[in-house]
Amino acid sequence: MRLPAYWWLLAMTVLGQGGFFARRAILRLRRDAGGSPGRAETAVLAASCLAGLAYGAVQSDPVFVVGQACLMILYYRMRRENDDG
């Protein structure tokens, strides 16, 4: 099995976003709301989203690009709701 071109961008995307959301889920299961993510967590998510956008662009995959853009928009909206309330 051959790895796709630019597999390392895909690996950064999967590991970064997987780690971010796994940590958030663990905090929620422990009934520790965890508040809004810190700067380091936000930086990891942003870097992984940008890696995903780059991967989608170099692979000419518009579905992947749209998916990453939607994730970024959803996270931004969720973060604004947490900051407001």
N, C-alpha and C positions, 0 to 999 in steps of 0.2 A: 504494500500500500504506500503510495507516494503522498507526501504532504502537499497541500495546495501552496501555490506561490504566496509569499508574504504570510506564512503560517504564524509567524511570531506576532504579527499584529492581531490576528485572531486569538492567539493564546493570551495576549495582554488583555484583550476585551473580555474574554470568558473568565479569566482568573480575577480580574479587577472587579467586574460587576458581580460575579458569583460570590466573592468574598464580602463585598459591601452588603449585598442583600441577605447573605447567610448570617452575618453579624447582626443586622437589624432584626431578623427573625428570631435569633437566639435571645436577644434582649427583650423582645416582645413576649416570648414564651416564658421567660423568667419573671414576667410581670414588672420588669424594670423598664419603664417607657424609654429610657435612654435619652430623652430629649431630642433635639435636633442634632444631626451629625456634626462633628467638629471639622476644623479646617483640613486636617489630614485625610479624613474619610471623604470629604467633598472633593479634595484634590485627586484621590484615587479614582473616584467615580468619574470625574471630569476627564482624567487621562485615559481611562478605559473607553469612555464614550468617543473621545477624539481618535483613539486607535481604531475603534469600530468604524467610525466615519471614513478614516483613511483606508481601512481594509475594503470597505464597500466601494470606495472610489477606485482603488487600483484594480479591483476585480470586476469593475463595471457592473455592480450589483445594486440596482436602485432600491430593491426591497430591503436590503441590509442597511442602506443609508437612511431610508425613511424610518425603519425600526429604531435605529440609534437616535435619530432626531426626535422621534416621539418619546423615547425614554428620557432624553434631556429635558424636553418640554414638561413631561409629567413630573419629573423630579423638581424642576423649578417651581411648578405650581404647588406641589405638596409642601415644599420648603416655605413658600410665601404664606400658605395657610397656617403652618406651624408658627411662623414669626408673628402673624397677625393675631392669633388666638392663643 
